[in-house]
Amino acid sequence: MAKKTTTKKAAKKTTRKKAPARRNSGDDARSTWSPPAPIPLDRVLGQSRSLGVLGDAIASGRLHHAWIFHGPSGVGKFTAALAWAAVLLDPDASPDLAGRLTVDPASPAQRLLASGQHPGLHVIVKELARFSSDDKARSSKLMTIPRAVIDERLVRPAQLRVPGGEQRGAAAGKVFIIDEAELLDRSPTNATSQYAILKTLEEPAPGCVFILVTSSEDRLLPTIRSRCQRVAFTPLTRDDLAVWLDERSGLEVTPDERAWLLEAADGSPGWITRAADAGLFGWWQQLEPMLRSLDAGRVPLELGPAVAKLADDRAAAWVKQGEKQGELRSKEVANHLAAGQVFGLIATHYRRALRSGDADAAERGVRAMDAIVRAERELRSNVSLKLAADHLVAGLDAAAAGEYVF
């Protein structure tokens, strides 16, 4: 199993405090969570085209106020958003020999950003609901980004001036980054957080830049998408991914695990980080022989229970970890997250078939993927984890036999 090193390469961890029972103001809540320190923009791996678009936008002198960073999960969208924000907010940013804006890590703005104290950077994540002044948001299951969080962290701050902000010569006085923007609530029965930001995007205050980071752009309202410039992020090449894993991840892995991670990650450094945290290589070693048996037409009776147990154990551990950190974590959300990890791990097995060049194997892979999607849909419909796992195995068995299960 991968271990995190204690070197400076290891990602900095933040300790989150337990949400107090009293009502907090937005300013009080700001101190409960800080974003990670930005890395230099030129150290964002594998996204040269996207970074070129961002560099051209600054150089043009006509910086658009609203952006969507879209692409697969874990390929560097949020990392790039933080890195770009660090350039936008720094009045001392200057072009290098290639004409690209760079920053001095020792500048006052960069020191504030590194410490999480820059008044112009506002990062919105679903976990901020735990520190909301709204009772309902604080007790939410973190399945969406509630309206109260958007009001407190984006709508109201966007209307205020940062002392000395845009007059300092920086490209922006305030940058708002919404991570997992697809989780912005747009349900018709609730006060939707997507509609809450729409007016702000339509009538932005001077010096404000908004970045919506998403792996599911289609879940954003068309009216939001139409007001934003879009920047596409793509999976890393295997070479870039290897550089990240070996030199920047802070992970120690065995040669076997390294080879598996590079193959299974589909160009996503974020996936590798999550896989290491969850110990997915150990899961893979347990599940792979059973999946191979299934491919050969022999249904391993222990596969369904093994899938359910892995997910249940992971969910229980995640909830317990939250308790130790003073967080109230929903078991329902934990089950969804853990099952998603196990189902996604199983999907890596069938992606091999899709890439094999064998038409029959690829067709079986497509049917297996359908079975995985169906099991995920069942979980969202509150089907029990055990039953969804059993249905998944039945679907995979049918896929191996050249059939579909509806």
Contacts in CASP RR format, 6 or more apart in sequence:
PFRMAT RR
TARGET T0000
AUTHOR 0000-0000-0000
METHOD contacts of the structure
MODEL  1
MAKKTTTKKAAKKTTRKKAPARRNSGDDARSTWSPPAPIPLDRVLGQSRS
LGVLGDAIASGRLHHAWIFHGPSGVGKFTAALAWAAVLLDPDASPDLAGR
LTVDPASPAQRLLASGQHPGLHVIVKELARFSSDDKARSSKLMTIPRAVI
DERLVRPAQLRVPGGEQRGAAAGKVFIIDEAELLDRSPTNATSQYAILKT
LEEPAPGCVFILVTSSEDRLLPTIRSRCQRVAFTPLTRDDLAVWLDERSG
LEVTPDERAWLLEAADGSPGWITRAADAGLFGWWQQLEPMLRSLDAGRVP
LELGPAVAKLADDRAAAWVKQGEKQGELRSKEVANHLAAGQVFGLIATHY
RRALRSGDADAAERGVRAMDAIVRAERELRSNVSLKLAADHLVAGLDAAA
AGEYVF
1 257 0 8 1.000
1 276 0 8 1.000
1 279 0 8 1.000
1 281 0 8 1.000
1 282 0 8 1.000
2 251 0 8 1.000
2 252 0 8 1.000
2 253 0 8 1.000
2 257 0 8 1.000
2 261 0 8 1.000
2 275 0 8 1.000
2 276 0 8 1.000
2 279 0 8 1.000
2 281 0 8 1.000
3 251 0 8 1.000
3 252 0 8 1.000
4 10 0 8 1.000
4 11 0 8 1.000
4 250 0 8 1.000
4 251 0 8 1.000
4 252 0 8 1.000
4 276 0 8 1.000
5 250 0 8 1.000
5 251 0 8 1.000
5 252 0 8 1.000
7 250 0 8 1.000
9 247 0 8 1.000
9 248 0 8 1.000
9 249 0 8 1.000
9 250 0 8 1.000
10 250 0 8 1.000
11 36 0 8 1.000
11 250 0 8 1.000
11 273 0 8 1.000
12 36 0 8 1.000
12 37 0 8 1.000
14 33 0 8 1.000
14 34 0 8 1.000
14 36 0 8 1.000
15 325 0 8 1.000
16 32 0 8 1.000
16 33 0 8 1.000
16 127 0 8 1.000
16 130 0 8 1.000
16 325 0 8 1.000
16 326 0 8 1.000
16 327 0 8 1.000
17 32 0 8 1.000
17 326 0 8 1.000
18 325 0 8 1.000
18 326 0 8 1.000
18 327 0 8 1.000
19 32 0 8 1.000
19 130 0 8 1.000
19 131 0 8 1.000
19 138 0 8 1.000
19 328 0 8 1.000
23 133 0 8 1.000
23 135 0 8 1.000
24 131 0 8 1.000
24 132 0 8 1.000
24 133 0 8 1.000
25 133 0 8 1.000
26 133 0 8 1.000
26 152 0 8 1.000
26 153 0 8 1.000
28 131 0 8 1.000
29 128 0 8 1.000
29 131 0 8 1.000
29 132 0 8 1.000
29 133 0 8 1.000
29 152 0 8 1.000
32 130 0 8 1.000
32 131 0 8 1.000
33 125 0 8 1.000
33 127 0 8 1.000
33 128 0 8 1.000
33 131 0 8 1.000
34 115 0 8 1.000
34 116 0 8 1.000
34 117 0 8 1.000
35 82 0 8 1.000
35 116 0 8 1.000
35 121 0 8 1.000
35 123 0 8 1.000
35 177 0 8 1.000
36 82 0 8 1.000
37 113 0 8 1.000
37 114 0 8 1.000
37 115 0 8 1.000
37 116 0 8 1.000
38 82 0 8 1.000
38 83 0 8 1.000
38 85 0 8 1.000
38 86 0 8 1.000
38 113 0 8 1.000
38 114 0 8 1.000
39 79 0 8 1.000
39 82 0 8 1.000
39 83 0 8 1.000
40 83 0 8 1.000
40 86 0 8 1.000
40 102 0 8 1.000
40 103 0 8 1.000
40 105 0 8 1.000
41 51 0 8 1.000
41 54 0 8 1.000
41 80 0 8 1.000
41 83 0 8 1.000
41 84 0 8 1.000
41 86 0 8 1.000
41 87 0 8 1.000
41 100 0 8 1.000
41 101 0 8 1.000
41 102 0 8 1.000
42 51 0 8 1.000
42 100 0 8 1.000
42 102 0 8 1.000
43 83 0 8 1.000
44 51 0 8 1.000
44 76 0 8 1.000
44 79 0 8 1.000
44 80 0 8 1.000
44 83 0 8 1.000
45 236 0 8 1.000
45 240 0 8 1.000
45 243 0 8 1.000
45 244 0 8 1.000
45 248 0 8 1.000
45 269 0 8 1.000
46 234 0 8 1.000
46 236 0 8 1.000
46 237 0 8 1.000
46 240 0 8 1.000
47 75 0 8 1.000
47 76 0 8 1.000
47 80 0 8 1.000
47 233 0 8 1.000
47 234 0 8 1.000
49 232 0 8 1.000
49 234 0 8 1.000
50 69 0 8 1.000
50 80 0 8 1.000
50 231 0 8 1.000
50 232 0 8 1.000
50 233 0 8 1.000
50 234 0 8 1.000
51 80 0 8 1.000
53 231 0 8 1.000
54 80 0 8 1.000
54 84 0 8 1.000
54 231 0 8 1.000
55 100 0 8 1.000
55 101 0 8 1.000
57 63 0 8 1.000
57 64 0 8 1.000
57 229 0 8 1.000
58 87 0 8 1.000
58 88 0 8 1.000
58 101 0 8 1.000
58 171 0 8 1.000
59 99 0 8 1.000
59 101 0 8 1.000
63 88 0 8 1.000
63 171 0 8 1.000
63 172 0 8 1.000
63 209 0 8 1.000
64 228 0 8 1.000
64 229 0 8 1.000
65 201 0 8 1.000
65 204 0 8 1.000
65 207 0 8 1.000
65 208 0 8 1.000
65 209 0 8 1.000
65 210 0 8 1.000
66 201 0 8 1.000
66 204 0 8 1.000
66 209 0 8 1.000
66 210 0 8 1.000
66 212 0 8 1.000
66 227 0 8 1.000
66 228 0 8 1.000
66 229 0 8 1.000
67 209 0 8 1.000
67 210 0 8 1.000
67 211 0 8 1.000
67 212 0 8 1.000
67 228 0 8 1.000
67 229 0 8 1.000
67 230 0 8 1.000
67 231 0 8 1.000
68 181 0 8 1.000
68 211 0 8 1.000
68 212 0 8 1.000
68 214 0 8 1.000
68 217 0 8 1.000
68 220 0 8 1.000
68 225 0 8 1.000
68 228 0 8 1.000
68 229 0 8 1.000
68 230 0 8 1.000
68 231 0 8 1.000
69 77 0 8 1.000
69 78 0 8 1.000
69 80 0 8 1.000
69 81 0 8 1.000
69 211 0 8 1.000
69 212 0 8 1.000
69 213 0 8 1.000
69 214 0 8 1.000
69 231 0 8 1.000
69 233 0 8 1.000
70 77 0 8 1.000
70 214 0 8 1.000
70 215 0 8 1.000
70 217 0 8 1.000
70 230 0 8 1.000
70 231 0 8 1.000
70 232 0 8 1.000
70 233 0 8 1.000
71 77 0 8 1.000
71 214 0 8 1.000
71 215 0 8 1.000
71 217 0 8 1.000
71 232 0 8 1.000
71 233 0 8 1.000
71 234 0 8 1.000
72 215 0 8 1.000
72 233 0 8 1.000
72 234 0 8 1.000
72 235 0 8 1.000
72 266 0 8 1.000
72 267 0 8 1.000
72 268 0 8 1.000
73 215 0 8 1.000
73 268 0 8 1.000
73 270 0 8 1.000
73 271 0 8 1.000
74 215 0 8 1.000
74 268 0 8 1.000
74 269 0 8 1.000
74 270 0 8 1.000
74 271 0 8 1.000
75 233 0 8 1.000
75 234 0 8 1.000
75 235 0 8 1.000
75 236 0 8 1.000
75 267 0 8 1.000
75 268 0 8 1.000
75 269 0 8 1.000
75 270 0 8 1.000
76 233 0 8 1.000
76 269 0 8 1.000
76 270 0 8 1.000
77 213 0 8 1.000
77 214 0 8 1.000
77 215 0 8 1.000
77 233 0 8 1.000
78 177 0 8 1.000
78 179 0 8 1.000
78 213 0 8 1.000
80 233 0 8 1.000
81 177 0 8 1.000
81 179 0 8 1.000
81 211 0 8 1.000
81 213 0 8 1.000
82 123 0 8 1.000
82 177 0 8 1.000
84 211 0 8 1.000
85 113 0 8 1.000
85 121 0 8 1.000
85 172 0 8 1.000
85 175 0 8 1.000
85 177 0 8 1.000
85 209 0 8 1.000
85 211 0 8 1.000
86 103 0 8 1.000
86 109 0 8 1.000
86 110 0 8 1.000
86 113 0 8 1.000
87 93 0 8 1.000
87 101 0 8 1.000
87 102 0 8 1.000
87 103 0 8 1.000
87 171 0 8 1.000
88 170 0 8 1.000
88 171 0 8 1.000
88 172 0 8 1.000
88 173 0 8 1.000
88 175 0 8 1.000
88 209 0 8 1.000
89 109 0 8 1.000
89 113 0 8 1.000
89 118 0 8 1.000
89 120 0 8 1.000
89 121 0 8 1.000
89 170 0 8 1.000
89 171 0 8 1.000
89 172 0 8 1.000
89 173 0 8 1.000
89 175 0 8 1.000
90 103 0 8 1.000
90 107 0 8 1.000
90 109 0 8 1.000
90 110 0 8 1.000
90 170 0 8 1.000
91 109 0 8 1.000
91 168 0 8 1.000
91 169 0 8 1.000
91 170 0 8 1.000
92 103 0 8 1.000
92 104 0 8 1.000
92 107 0 8 1.000
92 108 0 8 1.000
92 109 0 8 1.000
93 101 0 8 1.000
93 102 0 8 1.000
93 103 0 8 1.000
93 170 0 8 1.000
93 171 0 8 1.000
94 101 0 8 1.000
94 102 0 8 1.000
95 101 0 8 1.000
95 102 0 8 1.000
96 102 0 8 1.000
103 109 0 8 1.000
103 110 0 8 1.000
104 110 0 8 1.000
105 114 0 8 1.000
109 118 0 8 1.000
109 170 0 8 1.000
112 118 0 8 1.000
112 119 0 8 1.000
113 121 0 8 1.000
119 162 0 8 1.000
119 163 0 8 1.000
120 162 0 8 1.000
120 165 0 8 1.000
120 173 0 8 1.000
120 174 0 8 1.000
120 175 0 8 1.000
121 174 0 8 1.000
121 175 0 8 1.000
121 177 0 8 1.000
122 153 0 8 1.000
122 154 0 8 1.000
122 157 0 8 1.000
122 174 0 8 1.000
122 175 0 8 1.000
122 176 0 8 1.000
122 177 0 8 1.000
123 176 0 8 1.000
123 177 0 8 1.000
123 179 0 8 1.000
124 145 0 8 1.000
124 149 0 8 1.000
124 150 0 8 1.000
124 153 0 8 1.000
124 154 0 8 1.000
124 176 0 8 1.000
124 177 0 8 1.000
124 178 0 8 1.000
124 179 0 8 1.000
125 145 0 8 1.000
125 179 0 8 1.000
125 180 0 8 1.000
126 142 0 8 1.000
126 144 0 8 1.000
126 145 0 8 1.000
126 149 0 8 1.000
126 180 0 8 1.000
126 183 0 8 1.000
127 142 0 8 1.000
128 149 0 8 1.000
128 153 0 8 1.000
129 137 0 8 1.000
129 138 0 8 1.000
129 140 0 8 1.000
129 142 0 8 1.000
129 145 0 8 1.000
129 146 0 8 1.000
129 148 0 8 1.000
129 149 0 8 1.000
130 138 0 8 1.000
130 142 0 8 1.000
130 327 0 8 1.000
130 328 0 8 1.000
131 138 0 8 1.000
132 138 0 8 1.000
132 146 0 8 1.000
132 148 0 8 1.000
132 149 0 8 1.000
132 152 0 8 1.000
133 148 0 8 1.000
133 152 0 8 1.000
134 146 0 8 1.000
134 148 0 8 1.000
136 146 0 8 1.000
136 148 0 8 1.000
137 146 0 8 1.000
137 147 0 8 1.000
137 148 0 8 1.000
137 149 0 8 1.000
139 328 0 8 1.000
140 146 0 8 1.000
141 330 0 8 1.000
141 332 0 8 1.000
141 333 0 8 1.000
142 329 0 8 1.000
142 330 0 8 1.000
142 333 0 8 1.000
143 183 0 8 1.000
143 333 0 8 1.000
144 183 0 8 1.000
144 184 0 8 1.000
144 185 0 8 1.000
144 187 0 8 1.000
144 193 0 8 1.000
145 178 0 8 1.000
145 180 0 8 1.000
145 181 0 8 1.000
145 183 0 8 1.000
145 184 0 8 1.000
145 185 0 8 1.000
145 193 0 8 1.000
146 185 0 8 1.000
146 193 0 8 1.000
147 185 0 8 1.000
147 190 0 8 1.000
147 191 0 8 1.000
147 192 0 8 1.000
147 193 0 8 1.000
147 196 0 8 1.000
149 193 0 8 1.000
150 184 0 8 1.000
150 193 0 8 1.000
150 196 0 8 1.000
150 197 0 8 1.000
151 196 0 8 1.000
153 176 0 8 1.000
154 176 0 8 1.000
154 178 0 8 1.000
154 196 0 8 1.000
154 197 0 8 1.000
154 200 0 8 1.000
154 210 0 8 1.000
155 196 0 8 1.000
155 197 0 8 1.000
155 200 0 8 1.000
157 174 0 8 1.000
157 176 0 8 1.000
158 174 0 8 1.000
158 176 0 8 1.000
158 200 0 8 1.000
158 204 0 8 1.000
158 205 0 8 1.000
158 208 0 8 1.000
159 205 0 8 1.000
162 173 0 8 1.000
162 174 0 8 1.000
165 173 0 8 1.000
165 174 0 8 1.000
165 207 0 8 1.000
166 172 0 8 1.000
166 173 0 8 1.000
166 206 0 8 1.000
166 207 0 8 1.000
171 209 0 8 1.000
172 207 0 8 1.000
172 208 0 8 1.000
172 209 0 8 1.000
173 207 0 8 1.000
173 208 0 8 1.000
173 209 0 8 1.000
174 205 0 8 1.000
174 207 0 8 1.000
174 208 0 8 1.000
174 209 0 8 1.000
175 208 0 8 1.000
175 209 0 8 1.000
175 210 0 8 1.000
175 211 0 8 1.000
176 208 0 8 1.000
176 209 0 8 1.000
176 210 0 8 1.000
176 211 0 8 1.000
177 211 0 8 1.000
177 213 0 8 1.000
178 184 0 8 1.000
178 197 0 8 1.000
178 210 0 8 1.000
178 211 0 8 1.000
178 212 0 8 1.000
178 213 0 8 1.000
179 213 0 8 1.000
180 213 0 8 1.000
180 214 0 8 1.000
180 215 0 8 1.000
181 212 0 8 1.000
181 213 0 8 1.000
181 214 0 8 1.000
181 220 0 8 1.000
182 214 0 8 1.000
182 215 0 8 1.000
182 216 0 8 1.000
182 217 0 8 1.000
182 219 0 8 1.000
182 220 0 8 1.000
184 192 0 8 1.000
184 193 0 8 1.000
184 194 0 8 1.000
184 197 0 8 1.000
184 220 0 8 1.000
185 191 0 8 1.000
185 192 0 8 1.000
185 193 0 8 1.000
185 194 0 8 1.000
186 192 0 8 1.000
186 193 0 8 1.000
186 194 0 8 1.000
186 195 0 8 1.000
186 219 0 8 1.000
186 221 0 8 1.000
194 220 0 8 1.000
194 221 0 8 1.000
194 224 0 8 1.000
195 221 0 8 1.000
197 210 0 8 1.000
197 224 0 8 1.000
198 221 0 8 1.000
198 223 0 8 1.000
198 224 0 8 1.000
198 227 0 8 1.000
200 210 0 8 1.000
201 210 0 8 1.000
201 224 0 8 1.000
201 227 0 8 1.000
201 228 0 8 1.000
202 227 0 8 1.000
204 210 0 8 1.000
210 228 0 8 1.000
212 220 0 8 1.000
212 224 0 8 1.000
212 228 0 8 1.000
214 220 0 8 1.000
217 225 0 8 1.000
217 230 0 8 1.000
235 266 0 8 1.000
235 267 0 8 1.000
235 268 0 8 1.000
236 244 0 8 1.000
236 267 0 8 1.000
236 268 0 8 1.000
236 269 0 8 1.000
237 267 0 8 1.000
238 262 0 8 1.000
238 267 0 8 1.000
241 262 0 8 1.000
241 265 0 8 1.000
241 267 0 8 1.000
241 269 0 8 1.000
241 272 0 8 1.000
242 262 0 8 1.000
244 269 0 8 1.000
244 272 0 8 1.000
245 251 0 8 1.000
245 253 0 8 1.000
245 258 0 8 1.000
245 261 0 8 1.000
245 262 0 8 1.000
245 269 0 8 1.000
245 272 0 8 1.000
249 269 0 8 1.000
249 272 0 8 1.000
249 273 0 8 1.000
249 276 0 8 1.000
251 272 0 8 1.000
251 273 0 8 1.000
251 276 0 8 1.000
253 261 0 8 1.000
253 276 0 8 1.000
253 281 0 8 1.000
257 281 0 8 1.000
260 281 0 8 1.000
260 284 0 8 1.000
261 272 0 8 1.000
261 275 0 8 1.000
261 276 0 8 1.000
261 281 0 8 1.000
263 348 0 8 1.000
264 271 0 8 1.000
264 275 0 8 1.000
264 284 0 8 1.000
264 345 0 8 1.000
264 348 0 8 1.000
265 271 0 8 1.000
265 272 0 8 1.000
265 275 0 8 1.000
266 348 0 8 1.000
266 351 0 8 1.000
274 280 0 8 1.000
274 341 0 8 1.000
275 281 0 8 1.000
278 314 0 8 1.000
278 341 0 8 1.000
280 341 0 8 1.000
280 345 0 8 1.000
283 310 0 8 1.000
283 342 0 8 1.000
283 345 0 8 1.000
284 345 0 8 1.000
284 348 0 8 1.000
286 306 0 8 1.000
286 310 0 8 1.000
287 303 0 8 1.000
287 306 0 8 1.000
287 307 0 8 1.000
287 310 0 8 1.000
287 345 0 8 1.000
287 346 0 8 1.000
287 349 0 8 1.000
288 349 0 8 1.000
290 300 0 8 1.000
290 302 0 8 1.000
290 303 0 8 1.000
290 306 0 8 1.000
291 303 0 8 1.000
291 346 0 8 1.000
291 349 0 8 1.000
291 396 0 8 1.000
293 299 0 8 1.000
293 300 0 8 1.000
294 300 0 8 1.000
294 303 0 8 1.000
294 393 0 8 1.000
294 396 0 8 1.000
294 397 0 8 1.000
294 400 0 8 1.000
295 364 0 8 1.000
295 400 0 8 1.000
297 397 0 8 1.000
297 400 0 8 1.000
297 401 0 8 1.000
299 393 0 8 1.000
299 397 0 8 1.000
303 393 0 8 1.000
304 389 0 8 1.000
304 390 0 8 1.000
304 392 0 8 1.000
304 393 0 8 1.000
305 386 0 8 1.000
305 389 0 8 1.000
307 342 0 8 1.000
307 346 0 8 1.000
307 389 0 8 1.000
307 392 0 8 1.000
307 393 0 8 1.000
308 385 0 8 1.000
308 386 0 8 1.000
308 389 0 8 1.000
308 390 0 8 1.000
310 338 0 8 1.000
310 342 0 8 1.000
311 335 0 8 1.000
311 338 0 8 1.000
311 339 0 8 1.000
311 340 0 8 1.000
311 341 0 8 1.000
311 342 0 8 1.000
311 385 0 8 1.000
311 389 0 8 1.000
312 335 0 8 1.000
312 338 0 8 1.000
312 385 0 8 1.000
314 334 0 8 1.000
314 338 0 8 1.000
314 341 0 8 1.000
314 342 0 8 1.000
315 331 0 8 1.000
315 334 0 8 1.000
315 335 0 8 1.000
315 337 0 8 1.000
315 338 0 8 1.000
315 339 0 8 1.000
316 331 0 8 1.000
316 334 0 8 1.000
318 329 0 8 1.000
318 334 0 8 1.000
318 337 0 8 1.000
318 338 0 8 1.000
319 329 0 8 1.000
319 330 0 8 1.000
319 331 0 8 1.000
319 334 0 8 1.000
321 329 0 8 1.000
322 328 0 8 1.000
322 329 0 8 1.000
323 329 0 8 1.000
335 379 0 8 1.000
335 385 0 8 1.000
336 379 0 8 1.000
336 380 0 8 1.000
339 376 0 8 1.000
339 379 0 8 1.000
339 385 0 8 1.000
339 388 0 8 1.000
339 389 0 8 1.000
340 376 0 8 1.000
340 379 0 8 1.000
343 372 0 8 1.000
343 375 0 8 1.000
343 376 0 8 1.000
343 392 0 8 1.000
344 372 0 8 1.000
346 372 0 8 1.000
346 392 0 8 1.000
346 396 0 8 1.000
347 369 0 8 1.000
347 372 0 8 1.000
350 364 0 8 1.000
350 365 0 8 1.000
350 368 0 8 1.000
350 369 0 8 1.000
350 372 0 8 1.000
353 361 0 8 1.000
353 362 0 8 1.000
353 364 0 8 1.000
353 365 0 8 1.000
353 368 0 8 1.000
354 362 0 8 1.000
354 365 0 8 1.000
354 366 0 8 1.000
354 369 0 8 1.000
356 362 0 8 1.000
363 402 0 8 1.000
364 399 0 8 1.000
364 400 0 8 1.000
364 402 0 8 1.000
365 399 0 8 1.000
367 395 0 8 1.000
367 398 0 8 1.000
367 399 0 8 1.000
367 402 0 8 1.000
367 403 0 8 1.000
367 404 0 8 1.000
368 395 0 8 1.000
368 396 0 8 1.000
368 399 0 8 1.000
368 400 0 8 1.000
370 399 0 8 1.000
370 404 0 8 1.000
371 392 0 8 1.000
371 394 0 8 1.000
371 395 0 8 1.000
371 396 0 8 1.000
371 398 0 8 1.000
371 399 0 8 1.000
371 405 0 8 1.000
372 392 0 8 1.000
374 391 0 8 1.000
374 392 0 8 1.000
374 395 0 8 1.000
374 405 0 8 1.000
375 388 0 8 1.000
375 389 0 8 1.000
375 391 0 8 1.000
375 392 0 8 1.000
378 387 0 8 1.000
378 388 0 8 1.000
378 391 0 8 1.000
379 385 0 8 1.000
379 388 0 8 1.000
383 391 0 8 1.000
391 405 0 8 1.000
394 405 0 8 1.000
395 405 0 8 1.000
398 404 0 8 1.000
398 405 0 8 1.000
END
